[in-house]
């Protein structure tokens, strides 16, 4: 069983209100020195077989179809 | 400016209904060979200064306080 990670983040040009809310809260909690926070999604995909090129290509298709909204999000696929 | 990633995932023993919903949907979309999917959160934290040990320790504290619910979630911090 191979495990593949799909990281989904908002495209840089897209506003990230959740990340901004976190950054605004940090000084009130005594945390300094954080310029920005971006929030996204992380998927761990467990495959029946090996993480060969065909399997990775399928995970990319799954990410495009189901895990990411490719209009506003970018995703990266990597073997864990 | 250094960038640190905080990956937050449900603890293994915690049920992941979102991940299960994705796995159930995959065969209907023509995708085979996926045993399980776990969904979590990914944060990119941009620091004003370098990602030295003090900065990483602070990011761990931020993760414990604000980014993860440590009762049901584990998190990992790594420099990007």
Backbone of each chain as nested JSON, in Angstrom:
{
  "chains": [
    {"id": "A", "residues": [
      {"number": 1, "name": "UNK", "atoms": {"N": [0.841, -1.2, 0.0], "CA": [0.0, 0.0, 0.0], "C": [0.874, 1.247, 0.0]}},
      {"number": 2, "name": "UNK", "atoms": {"N": [0.681, 2.062, -1.022], "CA": [1.43, 3.317, -1.076], "C": [0.518, 4.441, -0.624]}},
      {"number": 3, "name": "UNK", "atoms": {"N": [1.148, 5.481, -0.104], "CA": [0.35, 6.63, 0.337], "C": [0.818, 7.878, -0.416]}},
      {"number": 4, "name": "UNK", "atoms": {"N": [-0.15, 8.597, -0.94], "CA": [0.13, 9.802, -1.735], "C": [-0.574, 10.978, -1.057]}},
      {"number": 5, "name": "UNK", "atoms": {"N": [0.118, 12.117, -1.021], "CA": [-0.48, 13.315, -0.42], "C": [-0.878, 14.287, -1.52]}},
      {"number": 6, "name": "UNK", "atoms": {"N": [-2.069, 14.858, -1.368], "CA": [-2.516, 15.922, -2.269], "C": [-2.684, 17.183, -1.419]}},
      {"number": 7, "name": "UNK", "atoms": {"N": [-1.86, 18.169, -1.688], "CA": [-1.964, 19.455, -0.991], "C": [-2.727, 20.437, -1.877]}},
      {"number": 8, "name": "UNK", "atoms": {"N": [-3.791, 21.0, -1.337], "CA": [-4.639, 21.926, -2.092], "C": [-4.583, 23.289, -1.414]}},
      {"number": 9, "name": "UNK", "atoms": {"N": [-4.121, 24.309, -2.145], "CA": [-4.05, 25.66, -1.581], "C": [-4.763, 26.643, -2.508]}},
      {"number": 10, "name": "UNK", "atoms": {"N": [-5.297, 27.72, -1.94], "CA": [-5.884, 28.776, -2.764], "C": [-4.796, 29.348, -3.674]}},
      {"number": 11, "name": "UNK", "atoms": {"N": [-5.152, 29.716, -4.902], "CA": [-4.212, 30.387, -5.795], "C": [-3.748, 31.68, -5.11]}},
      {"number": 12, "name": "UNK", "atoms": {"N": [-2.483, 32.088, -5.35], "CA": [-1.931, 33.26, -4.639], "C": [-2.794, 34.514, -4.779]}},
      {"number": 13, "name": "UNK", "atoms": {"N": [-3.422, 34.667, -5.938], "CA": [-4.178, 35.918, -6.159], "C": [-5.557, 35.899, -5.484]}},
      {"number": 14, "name": "UNK", "atoms": {"N": [-5.93, 34.767, -4.92], "CA": [-7.243, 34.66, -4.285], "C": [-7.155, 35.073, -2.807]}},
      {"number": 15, "name": "UNK", "atoms": {"N": [-8.04, 35.911, -2.377], "CA": [-8.083, 36.377, -0.982], "C": [-8.324, 35.186, -0.051]}},
      {"number": 16, "name": "UNK", "atoms": {"N": [-7.627, 35.195, 1.107], "CA": [-7.774, 34.072, 2.048], "C": [-8.263, 34.619, 3.395]}},
      {"number": 17, "name": "UNK", "atoms": {"N": [-9.566, 34.852, 3.543], "CA": [-10.074, 35.455, 4.784], "C": [-9.766, 34.623, 6.027]}},
      {"number": 18, "name": "UNK", "atoms": {"N": [-9.75, 33.288, 5.887], "CA": [-9.448, 32.453, 7.072], "C": [-8.014, 32.697, 7.53]}},
      {"number": 19, "name": "UNK", "atoms": {"N": [-7.116, 32.728, 6.561], "CA": [-5.717, 32.973, 6.905], "C": [-5.538, 34.351, 7.532]}},
      {"number": 20, "name": "UNK", "atoms": {"N": [-6.25, 35.319, 6.989], "CA": [-6.131, 36.692, 7.519], "C": [-6.69, 36.781, 8.936]}},
      {"number": 21, "name": "UNK", "atoms": {"N": [-7.772, 36.056, 9.179], "CA": [-8.365, 36.072, 10.531], "C": [-7.361, 35.501, 11.534]}},
      {"number": 22, "name": "UNK", "atoms": {"N": [-6.635, 34.463, 11.121], "CA": [-5.632, 33.857, 12.012], "C": [-4.521, 34.862, 12.293]}},
      {"number": 23, "name": "UNK", "atoms": {"N": [-4.028, 35.522, 11.257], "CA": [-2.925, 36.473, 11.432], "C": [-3.338, 37.609, 12.368]}},
      {"number": 24, "name": "UNK", "atoms": {"N": [-4.564, 38.09, 12.215], "CA": [-5.032, 39.195, 13.089], "C": [-5.101, 38.747, 14.546]}},
      {"number": 25, "name": "UNK", "atoms": {"N": [-5.406, 37.45, 14.751], "CA": [-5.604, 36.951, 16.133], "C": [-4.26, 36.747, 16.858]}},
      {"number": 26, "name": "UNK", "atoms": {"N": [-3.213, 36.46, 16.11], "CA": [-1.943, 36.031, 16.722], "C": [-1.382, 37.025, 17.744]}},
      {"number": 27, "name": "UNK", "atoms": {"N": [-1.307, 38.348, 17.433], "CA": [-0.741, 39.264, 18.434], "C": [-1.53, 39.262, 19.75]}},
      {"number": 28, "name": "UNK", "atoms": {"N": [-2.856, 39.099, 19.644], "CA": [-3.68, 39.072, 20.876], "C": [-3.316, 37.856, 21.742]}},
      {"number": 29, "name": "UNK", "atoms": {"N": [-2.781, 36.811, 21.085], "CA": [-2.418, 35.6, 21.844], "C": [-0.938, 35.624, 22.21]}},
      {"number": 30, "name": "UNK", "atoms": {"N": [-0.281, 36.764, 21.903], "CA": [1.115, 36.913, 22.303], "C": [2.126, 36.397, 21.288]}},
      {"number": 31, "name": "UNK", "atoms": {"N": [1.669, 36.13, 20.078], "CA": [2.578, 35.626, 19.046], "C": [2.981, 36.776, 18.126]}},
      {"number": 32, "name": "UNK", "atoms": {"N": [4.293, 36.909, 17.903], "CA": [4.806, 37.98, 17.037], "C": [5.547, 37.369, 15.843]}},
      {"number": 33, "name": "UNK", "atoms": {"N": [5.854, 38.219, 14.852], "CA": [6.744, 37.799, 13.778], "C": [6.147, 36.932, 12.698]}},
      {"number": 34, "name": "UNK", "atoms": {"N": [4.805, 36.928, 12.609], "CA": [4.166, 36.146, 11.537], "C": [3.594, 37.12, 10.51]}},
      {"number": 35, "name": "UNK", "atoms": {"N": [4.101, 37.069, 9.292], "CA": [3.688, 38.032, 8.258], "C": [2.363, 37.609, 7.615]}},
      {"number": 36, "name": "UNK", "atoms": {"N": [2.191, 36.307, 7.376], "CA": [0.959, 35.868, 6.693], "C": [0.703, 34.387, 6.996]}},
      {"number": 37, "name": "UNK", "atoms": {"N": [-0.574, 33.995, 6.879], "CA": [-0.965, 32.586, 7.027], "C": [-1.911, 32.276, 5.875]}},
      {"number": 38, "name": "UNK", "atoms": {"N": [-1.67, 31.173, 5.195], "CA": [-2.586, 30.713, 4.145], "C": [-3.116, 29.355, 4.589]}},
      {"number": 39, "name": "UNK", "atoms": {"N": [-4.43, 29.151, 4.457], "CA": [-5.014, 27.874, 4.874], "C": [-5.475, 27.09, 3.651]}},
      {"number": 40, "name": "UNK", "atoms": {"N": [-5.194, 25.762, 3.666], "CA": [-5.642, 24.921, 2.556], "C": [-6.055, 23.559, 3.07]}},
      {"number": 41, "name": "UNK", "atoms": {"N": [-6.136, 22.608, 2.147], "CA": [-6.566, 21.255, 2.521], "C": [-5.444, 20.267, 2.218]}},
      {"number": 42, "name": "UNK", "atoms": {"N": [-5.411, 19.209, 3.016], "CA": [-4.396, 18.165, 2.81], "C": [-5.12, 16.807, 2.785]}},
      {"number": 43, "name": "UNK", "atoms": {"N": [-4.875, 16.043, 1.722], "CA": [-5.504, 14.72, 1.605], "C": [-4.414, 13.656, 1.59]}},
      {"number": 44, "name": "UNK", "atoms": {"N": [-4.627, 12.602, 2.381], "CA": [-3.76, 11.433, 2.277], "C": [-4.561, 10.348, 1.555]}},
      {"number": 45, "name": "UNK", "atoms": {"N": [-4.046, 9.922, 0.413], "CA": [-4.746, 8.941, -0.427], "C": [-3.978, 7.627, -0.346]}},
      {"number": 46, "name": "UNK", "atoms": {"N": [-4.632, 6.605, 0.172], "CA": [-3.988, 5.292, 0.305], "C": [-4.365, 4.441, -0.895]}},
      {"number": 47, "name": "UNK", "atoms": {"N": [-3.358, 3.967, -1.627], "CA": [-3.589, 3.198, -2.848], "C": [-3.509, 1.701, -2.55]}},
      {"number": 48, "name": "UNK", "atoms": {"N": [-4.251, 0.904, -3.287], "CA": [-4.146, -0.558, -3.16], "C": [-2.774, -1.022, -3.636]}},
      {"number": 49, "name": "UNK", "atoms": {"N": [-2.302, -0.42, -4.725], "CA": [-1.038, -0.867, -5.322], "C": [0.069, 0.149, -5.135]}},
      {"number": 50, "name": "UNK", "atoms": {"N": [1.153, 0.031, -5.93], "CA": [2.293, 0.945, -5.812], "C": [1.96, 2.337, -6.366]}},
      {"number": 51, "name": "UNK", "atoms": {"N": [2.736, 3.326, -5.953], "CA": [2.518, 4.704, -6.436], "C": [3.33, 4.91, -7.72]}},
      {"number": 52, "name": "UNK", "atoms": {"N": [2.992, 4.106, -8.743], "CA": [3.699, 4.264, -10.021], "C": [3.079, 5.422, -10.823]}},
      {"number": 53, "name": "UNK", "atoms": {"N": [3.604, 5.677, -12.006], "CA": [3.18, 6.85, -12.776], "C": [1.683, 6.789, -13.099]}},
      {"number": 54, "name": "UNK", "atoms": {"N": [1.186, 5.595, -13.401], "CA": [-0.25, 5.469, -13.733], "C": [-1.096, 5.829, -12.514]}},
      {"number": 55, "name": "UNK", "atoms": {"N": [-0.643, 5.371, -11.333], "CA": [-1.412, 5.648, -10.107], "C": [-1.368, 7.146, -9.797]}},
      {"number": 56, "name": "UNK", "atoms": {"N": [-0.192, 7.759, -9.99], "CA": [-0.077, 9.201, -9.711], "C": [-0.933, 10.015, -10.68]}},
      {"number": 57, "name": "UNK", "atoms": {"N": [-0.981, 9.562, -11.932], "CA": [-1.815, 10.248, -12.931], "C": [-3.287, 10.171, -12.521]}},
      {"number": 58, "name": "UNK", "atoms": {"N": [-3.67, 9.017, -11.974], "CA": [-5.069, 8.877, -11.53], "C": [-5.337, 9.798, -10.328]}},
      {"number": 59, "name": "UNK", "atoms": {"N": [-4.38, 9.891, -9.415], "CA": [-4.578, 10.754, -8.245], "C": [-4.698, 12.207, -8.703]}},
      {"number": 60, "name": "UNK", "atoms": {"N": [-3.902, 12.585, -9.71], "CA": [-4.029, 13.954, -10.247], "C": [-5.44, 14.175, -10.788]}},
      {"number": 61, "name": "UNK", "atoms": {"N": [-5.971, 13.179, -11.479], "CA": [-7.343, 13.31, -12.049], "C": [-8.363, 13.403, -10.907]}},
      {"number": 62, "name": "UNK", "atoms": {"N": [-8.167, 12.598, -9.865], "CA": [-9.063, 12.65, -8.698], "C": [-9.0, 14.047, -8.075]}},
      {"number": 63, "name": "UNK", "atoms": {"N": [-7.787, 14.584, -7.965], "CA": [-7.632, 15.921, -7.374], "C": [-8.373, 16.954, -8.215]}},
      {"number": 64, "name": "UNK", "atoms": {"N": [-8.209, 16.874, -9.542], "CA": [-8.879, 17.841, -10.434], "C": [-10.395, 17.732, -10.344]}},
      {"number": 65, "name": "UNK", "atoms": {"N": [-10.866, 16.488, -10.208], "CA": [-12.31, 16.252, -10.26], "C": [-13.006, 16.514, -8.934]}},
      {"number": 66, "name": "UNK", "atoms": {"N": [-12.331, 16.118, -7.839], "CA": [-13.059, 16.022, -6.569], "C": [-12.425, 16.793, -5.408]}},
      {"number": 67, "name": "UNK", "atoms": {"N": [-11.113, 16.88, -5.403], "CA": [-10.453, 17.412, -4.193], "C": [-10.175, 18.909, -4.289]}},
      {"number": 68, "name": "UNK", "atoms": {"N": [-9.987, 19.422, -5.481], "CA": [-9.663, 20.847, -5.62], "C": [-10.671, 21.527, -6.546]}},
      {"number": 69, "name": "UNK", "atoms": {"N": [-10.924, 22.794, -6.265], "CA": [-11.712, 23.618, -7.199], "C": [-10.673, 24.36, -8.029]}},
      {"number": 70, "name": "UNK", "atoms": {"N": [-10.37, 23.838, -9.186], "CA": [-9.211, 24.332, -9.951], "C": [-9.404, 25.763, -10.476]}},
      {"number": 71, "name": "UNK", "atoms": {"N": [-10.59, 26.325, -10.285], "CA": [-10.777, 27.729, -10.667], "C": [-10.052, 28.623, -9.662]}},
      {"number": 72, "name": "UNK", "atoms": {"N": [-10.092, 28.253, -8.376], "CA": [-9.503, 29.112, -7.341], "C": [-8.385, 28.417, -6.559]}},
      {"number": 73, "name": "UNK", "atoms": {"N": [-8.174, 27.134, -6.835], "CA": [-7.166, 26.403, -6.057], "C": [-6.128, 25.743, -6.958]}},
      {"number": 74, "name": "UNK", "atoms": {"N": [-4.903, 25.645, -6.431], "CA": [-3.848, 24.861, -7.055], "C": [-3.67, 23.611, -6.208]}},
      {"number": 75, "name": "UNK", "atoms": {"N": [-3.151, 22.532, -6.788], "CA": [-2.852, 21.355, -5.975], "C": [-1.516, 20.75, -6.374]}},
      {"number": 76, "name": "UNK", "atoms": {"N": [-0.934, 20.051, -5.419], "CA": [0.323, 19.339, -5.665], "C": [0.166, 17.906, -5.172]}},
      {"number": 77, "name": "UNK", "atoms": {"N": [0.692, 16.969, -5.952], "CA": [0.611, 15.55, -5.594], "C": [2.015, 15.048, -5.307]}},
      {"number": 78, "name": "UNK", "atoms": {"N": [2.23, 14.361, -4.173], "CA": [3.574, 13.799, -3.918], "C": [3.427, 12.482, -3.147]}},
      {"number": 79, "name": "UNK", "atoms": {"N": [4.377, 11.622, -3.371], "CA": [4.367, 10.327, -2.698], "C": [4.889, 10.524, -1.287]}},
      {"number": 80, "name": "UNK", "atoms": {"N": [4.191, 9.927, -0.328], "CA": [4.588, 10.099, 1.072], "C": [5.711, 9.136, 1.455]}}
    ]},
    {"id": "B", "residues": [
      {"number": 1, "name": "UNK", "atoms": {"N": [12.368, 36.231, 4.573], "CA": [11.08, 35.618, 4.907], "C": [11.143, 34.111, 4.748]}},
      {"number": 2, "name": "UNK", "atoms": {"N": [10.898, 33.413, 5.844], "CA": [10.886, 31.949, 5.759], "C": [9.435, 31.49, 5.752]}},
      {"number": 3, "name": "UNK", "atoms": {"N": [9.235, 30.334, 5.165], "CA": [7.87, 29.796, 5.12], "C": [7.85, 28.419, 5.781]}},
      {"number": 4, "name": "UNK", "atoms": {"N": [6.899, 28.259, 6.689], "CA": [6.778, 27.002, 7.45], "C": [5.397, 26.415, 7.152]}},
      {"number": 5, "name": "UNK", "atoms": {"N": [5.35, 25.086, 7.017], "CA": [4.066, 24.422, 6.762], "C": [3.621, 23.682, 8.02]}},
      {"number": 6, "name": "UNK", "atoms": {"N": [2.352, 23.828, 8.343], "CA": [1.756, 23.055, 9.444], "C": [0.69, 22.147, 8.826]}},
      {"number": 7, "name": "UNK", "atoms": {"N": [0.935, 20.852, 8.91], "CA": [-0.039, 19.878, 8.416], "C": [-0.838, 19.341, 9.595]}},
      {"number": 8, "name": "UNK", "atoms": {"N": [-2.14, 19.459, 9.516], "CA": [-3.032, 19.02, 10.6], "C": [-3.919, 17.895, 10.072]}},
      {"number": 9, "name": "UNK", "atoms": {"N": [-3.822, 16.711, 10.71], "CA": [-4.651, 15.581, 10.281], "C": [-5.397, 15.012, 11.485]}},
      {"number": 10, "name": "UNK", "atoms": {"N": [-6.563, 14.428, 11.236], "CA": [-7.275, 13.745, 12.31], "C": [-6.398, 12.611, 12.846]}},
      {"number": 11, "name": "UNK", "atoms": {"N": [-6.465, 12.374, 14.143], "CA": [-5.743, 11.235, 14.719], "C": [-6.255, 9.949, 14.038]}},
      {"number": 12, "name": "UNK", "atoms": {"N": [-5.402, 8.939, 13.879], "CA": [-5.797, 7.718, 13.144], "C": [-7.063, 7.068, 13.705]}},
      {"number": 13, "name": "UNK", "atoms": {"N": [-7.25, 7.141, 15.018], "CA": [-8.404, 6.454, 15.615], "C": [-9.711, 7.231, 15.455]}},
      {"number": 14, "name": "UNK", "atoms": {"N": [-9.628, 8.447, 14.929], "CA": [-10.839, 9.269, 14.77], "C": [-11.473, 9.006, 13.403]}},
      {"number": 15, "name": "UNK", "atoms": {"N": [-12.758, 8.758, 13.372], "CA": [-13.511, 8.523, 12.132], "C": [-13.419, 9.755, 11.227]}},
      {"number": 16, "name": "UNK", "atoms": {"N": [-13.262, 9.523, 9.905], "CA": [-13.132, 10.647, 8.98], "C": [-14.248, 10.566, 7.931]}},
      {"number": 17, "name": "UNK", "atoms": {"N": [-15.438, 11.048, 8.259], "CA": [-16.576, 10.918, 7.334], "C": [-16.344, 11.593, 5.989]}},
      {"number": 18, "name": "UNK", "atoms": {"N": [-15.581, 12.704, 5.98], "CA": [-15.323, 13.382, 4.697], "C": [-14.47, 12.479, 3.802]}},
      {"number": 19, "name": "UNK", "atoms": {"N": [-13.441, 11.914, 4.388], "CA": [-12.589, 11.019, 3.619], "C": [-13.365, 9.813, 3.115]}},
      {"number": 20, "name": "UNK", "atoms": {"N": [-14.235, 9.278, 3.949], "CA": [-15.033, 8.101, 3.562], "C": [-16.004, 8.456, 2.43]}},
      {"number": 21, "name": "UNK", "atoms": {"N": [-16.564, 9.659, 2.496], "CA": [-17.499, 10.081, 1.432], "C": [-16.757, 10.15, 0.096]}},
      {"number": 22, "name": "UNK", "atoms": {"N": [-15.524, 10.618, 0.13], "CA": [-14.724, 10.713, -1.106], "C": [-14.447, 9.309, -1.646]}},
      {"number": 23, "name": "UNK", "atoms": {"N": [-14.041, 8.395, -0.75], "CA": [-13.717, 7.03, -1.214], "C": [-14.941, 6.36, -1.831]}},
      {"number": 24, "name": "UNK", "atoms": {"N": [-16.109, 6.562, -1.239], "CA": [-17.333, 5.951, -1.784], "C": [-17.667, 6.503, -3.172]}},
      {"number": 25, "name": "UNK", "atoms": {"N": [-17.323, 7.795, -3.396], "CA": [-17.68, 8.476, -4.661], "C": [-16.758, 8.044, -5.817]}},
      {"number": 26, "name": "UNK", "atoms": {"N": [-15.53, 7.647, -5.501], "CA": [-14.521, 7.429, -6.546], "C": [-14.935, 6.39, -7.599]}},
      {"number": 27, "name": "UNK", "atoms": {"N": [-15.441, 5.205, -7.214], "CA": [-15.805, 4.226, -8.264], "C": [-16.88, 4.768, -9.21]}},
      {"number": 28, "name": "UNK", "atoms": {"N": [-17.794, 5.576, -8.665], "CA": [-18.858, 6.144, -9.533], "C": [-18.242, 7.08, -10.589]}},
      {"number": 29, "name": "UNK", "atoms": {"N": [-17.068, 7.63, -10.264], "CA": [-16.427, 8.549, -11.223], "C": [-15.385, 7.815, -12.075]}},
      {"number": 30, "name": "UNK", "atoms": {"N": [-15.355, 6.477, -11.9], "CA": [-14.464, 5.673, -12.731], "C": [-13.06, 5.506, -12.164]}},
      {"number": 31, "name": "UNK", "atoms": {"N": [-12.867, 5.842, -10.908], "CA": [-11.538, 5.714, -10.306], "C": [-11.482, 4.436, -9.472]}},
      {"number": 32, "name": "UNK", "atoms": {"N": [-10.454, 3.636, -9.691], "CA": [-10.295, 2.375, -8.958], "C": [-8.992, 2.406, -8.163]}},
      {"number": 33, "name": "UNK", "atoms": {"N": [-8.838, 1.416, -7.262], "CA": [-7.55, 1.204, -6.606], "C": [-7.224, 2.151, -5.474]}},
      {"number": 34, "name": "UNK", "atoms": {"N": [-8.252, 2.828, -4.931], "CA": [-7.988, 3.717, -3.787], "C": [-8.587, 3.065, -2.544]}},
      {"number": 35, "name": "UNK", "atoms": {"N": [-7.751, 2.753, -1.57], "CA": [-8.217, 2.036, -0.371], "C": [-8.819, 2.999, 0.646]}},
      {"number": 36, "name": "UNK", "atoms": {"N": [-8.213, 4.177, 0.811], "CA": [-8.728, 5.118, 1.819], "C": [-8.28, 6.534, 1.484]}},
      {"number": 37, "name": "UNK", "atoms": {"N": [-9.058, 7.498, 1.984], "CA": [-8.693, 8.909, 1.844], "C": [-8.899, 9.558, 3.212]}},
      {"number": 38, "name": "UNK", "atoms": {"N": [-7.905, 10.314, 3.664], "CA": [-8.041, 11.076, 4.914], "C": [-7.916, 12.554, 4.559]}},
      {"number": 39, "name": "UNK", "atoms": {"N": [-8.808, 13.374, 5.108], "CA": [-8.753, 14.808, 4.788], "C": [-8.302, 15.589, 6.012]}},
      {"number": 40, "name": "UNK", "atoms": {"N": [-7.409, 16.579, 5.794], "CA": [-6.954, 17.43, 6.897], "C": [-6.763, 18.849, 6.418]}},
      {"number": 41, "name": "UNK", "atoms": {"N": [-6.031, 19.615, 7.226], "CA": [-5.794, 21.027, 6.886], "C": [-4.303, 21.265, 6.685]}},
      {"number": 42, "name": "UNK", "atoms": {"N": [-4.006, 22.247, 5.84], "CA": [-2.605, 22.605, 5.579], "C": [-2.477, 24.117, 5.717]}},
      {"number": 43, "name": "UNK", "atoms": {"N": [-1.534, 24.546, 6.538], "CA": [-1.318, 25.984, 6.724], "C": [0.094, 26.339, 6.269]}},
      {"number": 44, "name": "UNK", "atoms": {"N": [0.194, 27.419, 5.491], "CA": [1.509, 27.97, 5.184], "C": [1.675, 29.227, 6.033]}},
      {"number": 45, "name": "UNK", "atoms": {"N": [2.696, 29.223, 6.882], "CA": [2.937, 30.342, 7.79], "C": [4.185, 31.083, 7.326]}},
      {"number": 46, "name": "UNK", "atoms": {"N": [4.006, 32.341, 6.96], "CA": [5.129, 33.16, 6.483], "C": [5.668, 33.96, 7.664]}},
      {"number": 47, "name": "UNK", "atoms": {"N": [6.954, 33.767, 7.958], "CA": [7.583, 34.435, 9.101], "C": [8.299, 35.701, 8.649]}},
      {"number": 48, "name": "UNK", "atoms": {"N": [8.379, 36.699, 9.525], "CA": [9.154, 37.902, 9.22], "C": [10.64, 37.575, 9.143]}},
      {"number": 49, "name": "UNK", "atoms": {"N": [11.082, 36.704, 10.066], "CA": [12.513, 36.385, 10.142], "C": [12.807, 34.97, 9.683]}},
      {"number": 50, "name": "UNK", "atoms": {"N": [13.977, 34.432, 10.044], "CA": [14.394, 33.085, 9.636], "C": [13.616, 32.01, 10.4]}},
      {"number": 51, "name": "UNK", "atoms": {"N": [13.572, 30.812, 9.84], "CA": [12.871, 29.699, 10.511], "C": [13.841, 28.989, 11.451]}},
      {"number": 52, "name": "UNK", "atoms": {"N": [14.324, 29.748, 12.441], "CA": [15.249, 29.129, 13.411], "C": [14.453, 28.385, 14.481]}},
      {"number": 53, "name": "UNK", "atoms": {"N": [15.152, 27.786, 15.452], "CA": [14.469, 26.922, 16.416], "C": [13.418, 27.698, 17.22]}},
      {"number": 54, "name": "UNK", "atoms": {"N": [13.739, 28.931, 17.568], "CA": [12.785, 29.743, 18.355], "C": [11.52, 29.988, 17.532]}},
      {"number": 55, "name": "UNK", "atoms": {"N": [11.706, 30.259, 16.242], "CA": [10.539, 30.54, 15.387], "C": [9.712, 29.26, 15.222]}},
      {"number": 56, "name": "UNK", "atoms": {"N": [10.381, 28.123, 15.056], "CA": [9.652, 26.856, 14.9], "C": [8.886, 26.504, 16.177]}},
      {"number": 57, "name": "UNK", "atoms": {"N": [9.524, 26.795, 17.318], "CA": [8.855, 26.528, 18.599], "C": [7.582, 27.377, 18.706]}},
      {"number": 58, "name": "UNK", "atoms": {"N": [7.685, 28.617, 18.242], "CA": [6.494, 29.493, 18.294], "C": [5.407, 28.962, 17.349]}},
      {"number": 59, "name": "UNK", "atoms": {"N": [5.807, 28.485, 16.174], "CA": [4.808, 27.951, 15.225], "C": [4.128, 26.716, 15.829]}},
      {"number": 60, "name": "UNK", "atoms": {"N": [4.909, 25.914, 16.545], "CA": [4.302, 24.746, 17.221], "C": [3.259, 25.214, 18.238]}},
      {"number": 61, "name": "UNK", "atoms": {"N": [3.586, 26.269, 18.982], "CA": [2.626, 26.808, 19.976], "C": [1.381, 27.359, 19.27]}},
      {"number": 62, "name": "UNK", "atoms": {"N": [1.595, 28.049, 18.133], "CA": [0.46, 28.571, 17.364], "C": [-0.422, 27.401, 16.897]}},
      {"number": 63, "name": "UNK", "atoms": {"N": [0.226, 26.342, 16.444], "CA": [-0.533, 25.168, 15.97], "C": [-1.361, 24.574, 17.105]}},
      {"number": 64, "name": "UNK", "atoms": {"N": [-0.728, 24.448, 18.273], "CA": [-1.439, 23.867, 19.428], "C": [-2.617, 24.741, 19.844]}},
      {"number": 65, "name": "UNK", "atoms": {"N": [-2.409, 26.073, 19.778], "CA": [-3.408, 27.015, 20.298], "C": [-4.539, 27.261, 19.314]}},
      {"number": 66, "name": "UNK", "atoms": {"N": [-4.167, 27.367, 18.014], "CA": [-5.13, 27.949, 17.078], "C": [-5.424, 27.079, 15.855]}},
      {"number": 67, "name": "UNK", "atoms": {"N": [-4.424, 26.311, 15.407], "CA": [-4.595, 25.645, 14.107], "C": [-5.12, 24.211, 14.235]}},
      {"number": 68, "name": "UNK", "atoms": {"N": [-4.811, 23.573, 15.353], "CA": [-5.241, 22.176, 15.511], "C": [-6.069, 22.022, 16.786]}},
      {"number": 69, "name": "UNK", "atoms": {"N": [-7.024, 21.097, 16.719], "CA": [-7.734, 20.699, 17.945], "C": [-7.015, 19.455, 18.438]}},
      {"number": 70, "name": "UNK", "atoms": {"N": [-6.115, 19.635, 19.362], "CA": [-5.193, 18.544, 19.734], "C": [-5.894, 17.377, 20.428]}},
      {"number": 71, "name": "UNK", "atoms": {"N": [-7.179, 17.526, 20.72], "CA": [-7.924, 16.383, 21.274], "C": [-8.155, 15.345, 20.175]}},
      {"number": 72, "name": "UNK", "atoms": {"N": [-8.428, 15.808, 18.955], "CA": [-8.749, 14.871, 17.873], "C": [-7.772, 14.95, 16.695]}},
      {"number": 73, "name": "UNK", "atoms": {"N": [-6.871, 15.928, 16.739], "CA": [-5.966, 16.109, 15.6], "C": [-4.503, 16.065, 16.018]}},
      {"number": 74, "name": "UNK", "atoms": {"N": [-3.661, 15.552, 15.121], "CA": [-2.207, 15.634, 15.253], "C": [-1.724, 16.7, 14.274]}},
      {"number": 75, "name": "UNK", "atoms": {"N": [-0.555, 17.303, 14.563], "CA": [-0.007, 18.239, 13.569], "C": [1.5, 18.027, 13.427]}},
      {"number": 76, "name": "UNK", "atoms": {"N": [1.987, 18.418, 12.254], "CA": [3.427, 18.368, 11.992], "C": [3.867, 19.721, 11.453]}},
      {"number": 77, "name": "UNK", "atoms": {"N": [5.032, 20.176, 11.903], "CA": [5.568, 21.467, 11.448], "C": [6.835, 21.204, 10.651]}},
      {"number": 78, "name": "UNK", "atoms": {"N": [6.959, 21.793, 9.454], "CA": [8.217, 21.618, 8.71], "C": [8.497, 22.882, 7.896]}},
      {"number": 79, "name": "UNK", "atoms": {"N": [9.767, 23.127, 7.683], "CA": [10.188, 24.312, 6.932], "C": [10.03, 24.005, 5.451]}},
      {"number": 80, "name": "UNK", "atoms": {"N": [9.42, 24.919, 4.723], "CA": [9.174, 24.724, 3.297], "C": [10.424, 25.019, 2.476]}}
    ]}
  ]
}
